[in-house]
Amino acid sequence: MNFELSEEQIMFRDMARRFAKQEMLPTLKDYERQRKVNYDVIKKMASLGLIGAHIPQEYGGLGLDYTTSTIIWEQLSQVSWTQTLTSVGQCVLAGTILTYAASEEQKKRYLPPLCRGEMIIAMAAVEPNAGSDATAIEASAVLDGDEWVINGNKNFISHGSIADVVLVLVQTDKAKGAKGMAVIAVDKGTPGFSSREVEMLGGRAGDIASLGFSDCRAPKENLVGEVGRGLQNSLVGIDTARLFIAAGGVGMAQGCLDASIKYAKERRQFGKPIASFQLVQETIARMQAEISAIRWQVYYAAELKSQGKPHAKELSAAKWLATELAVRVSNEAVRLHGAYGCTDDFPVEQHYRDSVLSTILGGTTEMHKLLIGRELLDINAMV
């Protein structure tokens, strides 16, 4: 049992921390206010290899283990969870699915430009009537000669309106249930494919969209993996996304703690810094204690995943605890900052908005509680 980071992990931790402070932070407020994606950050991050950290080297990534990749996501999220999601998230979700399920030709076509920041790939699974229950997918794909004809809608898709390619989870035969599902790559600009940006509480410097497919035709060879394994292949990516979302929760909480310590030392009331008040110290001490404990839960789940060991309940615990931690700590940080905490002059307001979204993406808190319960009790509460 080793609780020390390796030299390589420390190097990437420090690199990511510097990048976040030097490249993301100076312009973050402008992009948040304009609700725009910072493509320069994506390109700069890609030049350092940070986007495809866990993608195999043969496909343009760094081939790092999940623990090191998790540390990178955590550091970047201390400045902005949304910009981290927008820059790295496509490799985490779509990139993982392609690495796991795509043909060799598809891997070489999509993964290198993805890791270089030259291509954006989204994964579209969630629908108006299919969120936590992924088996309820209604978007359909029918093979017509050498083309798939796709019809349906997708909701709340990260990178949805800016993606060059979207991996779409579809149902090819409703009578087969999950065994009829498939993932099909659809290129931007394909007739019948439309997108509409969705403004949400968080994610202001990112992109979330609703997608529509109306007799949208994609080549037969755009099938990723096999028909019948679409859901399983998607879940491989979602499993990885949960880990990095958890790391982002710890990062947001740490960002709020750092901001609170700085503010508490500078803000004076009743003739002295508020850092000298007992309740302020208790709040900051609790933040630190919880962040430290949950950070190691996230690293533990990452280590199990890196070693290819069973990690379902450990990862669900990490995702649940880390994202709820981000909500709790950012709420306390806003209160500690007072009215200033409700303005974007301080980072805690942005983290508060983003933290709420993190509890939903990658499975809600309630879903993860049920997943842990099912594994421990061997009873599925959802049946």
Beta strands, then each sheet from edge to edge (+ up, - down):
strand 1: 121-124
strand 2: 140-144
strand 3: 147-158
strand 4: 165-171
strand 5: 181-187
strand 6: 193-197
strand 7: 208-219
strand 8: 223-224
strand 9: 268-269
strand 10: 272-273
sheet 1: 1+ 4+ 5- 8+
sheet 2: 2+ 3- 7+ 6-
sheet 3: 9+ 10-
end
